[in-house]
Amino acid sequence: MIRLVAFLFMLLPSLALAQEKLVLGLSQDEVSITATFTGSELLIFGAISRETPPPQNSDLGVIIAVAGPNVPVTIRRKERVAGIWVNTESANIDIAPSFYAVATSGPLSEVLRPLEDLHHAITWDRVVRSAGQDAFSTTEFSEAFARIKESSDLFQMLEGAVALEDDTLFHTAITLPSNLTEGPYRTRIFLTRGGQVIDTLDTNIPVFKVGMERWLYNLSREQSALYGLLALLIAIIAGWTASAAFNAMRR
Amino acid sequence: MQIYLPIAEISVNIYLLLGIGGLVGVLSGMFGVGGGFLITPLLFFVGIPPAVAVATSANQIVASSVSALMAHIKRKGVDWWMGTVLLIGGLIGSAIGVQVFNLLKELGQVDLLVNLCYVVFLGVVGGLMMVESLRALRRSKNAQPAKRKRHNWVHNLPFKVKFRVSGLYISVIPPLLVGMSVGVLAAIMGVGGGFIMVPAMIYVLGMPTKVVIGTSLFQIIFVAAFTTMMHAITNQTVDIVLALLLLIGGVIGAQFGTRIGMKLKAEQLRILLAGLVLLVCLKLAFDLLIEPSELFSIGDAL
């Protein structure tokens, strides 16, 4: 209820300032994973359209957030027990995006007010959440989650990575690493003035395997036994062929 | 050159995978071990998810073991009867082992128990082999003929059977028990179990080293094939593309390994294997004792 009221309050100023609108372009509207996939660069660009001259009193900002499919995880912490390092405590993180990147046109503190961040859930610490009882005791665990994700480029905070020209054109490039989870990548673009969100755009970029990769993946899920036999058959043939080839070579 | 693995969902360098496969193949041919205890940690290191690494290495072990077995068959280094008896024990054991594994999973801490299992068994097996082979090597230098046939409790049990290739006349109970206990451990630790099987055949059953390797390979093929099917059906974590790259390296490596193994003395072979087993054991023990740089780890949701 509180959220809803807060949301309505938030709508008021954004309606008042709605004369500035976002127009979006994408370098690709899907990402296909092939056998030679080594990651991809996503180019996001757009313009700000106006019906009236821009206000002079506050600074314009653009924030782009790309989120991969949600994959709930369990985070475990190691502790020393009787001399050896053992997993002791654990916490579930229910809203855990497999990929999360935020790019801004300037320092985050200048382009986004903390309250607006809270309402729109833009930075990762507003996104990553645990449900249920341990919701308040898992900060340390969600921080660890983000730290591990960051070290493999699956979480990215790119302050100042959005180029904003003449307060009308913007563009940025977000690098997707190779270890992507398949699914829709929700891309949100926020236009802010003085840290206040005045317009948002929301779109999905599907990421999926194609060709051989797709076929093998589906076979392993739908015809597991057949897939297992195929794996064994390949193994036996390869082993036998190598042996025969070596014997032939020795003669 | 990078390739994207469909099940592991990660892109890895092709030559790196071929190299890992080749290295493990050489060891497989030399010592008659499947190499599971070595390939799985190597795959973790490359960044393959643990579940995929365990399942796929089982598949790769089938290939390298078939390749190595062919070479041993040519040299009549396989005791089919002994292999069959061990295999029957092994399949019973691995069925029990899967149950034990699921029980441990429910209790949590399965990772720790698997690691402790590795450290204890690798340590004991490697240590015993090292001591025994060093002693044997010293004996052979003093030019005293080593006694091959030792009589212990193993030779006083009923249901005696002649194992011609091994030159043994013993009860079927000890091989069945050896096969079973290796099967249990193999299922828990996710390996073929060759590194336990080989020493057990030499020291408990008293089989000659040259026959031990081929017979162990024969048994490993079936246990690893069984494990591959179990993983493919229940967890869907076997990555065919990853397996293919590993086994191309592996089958070639196994052929070289077998030839190297034939040139070395039995005692030297045993010392090398013992050294390798102890090295892996030390590495695993080290990981358990030293404070990890990242105390937290991400796992699948419970």
Interface residues (C-beta under 8 A of the other chain):
Chain A: I33 T34 A35 T36 F37 T38 G39 V71 P72 V73 T74 I75 R76 R77 K78 E79 R80 G83 I84 W85 V86 N87 S90 N92 I93 D94 F141 A144 F145 R147 I148 K149 S178 N179 L180 T181 E182 K209 M212 E213 R214 L216 Y217 S220 R221 S224 A225 Y227 G228 L229 L230 A231 L232 I234 A235 I236 A238 G239 W240 T241 A242 S243 A244 F246 N247
Chain B: Q2 I3 Y4 P6 I7 E9 I10 S11 G47 N59 Q60 V62 A63 S64 S65 V66 S67 A68 L69 M70 A71 K74 G108 Q109 D111 L112 A225 T228 M229 H231 A232 I233 Q236 V238 I240 V241 A243 L244 L247 I248 V251 I252 A254 Q255 D287 L288 L289 I290 E291 P292 E294 L295 F296 S297 I298 G299 D300 A301 L302
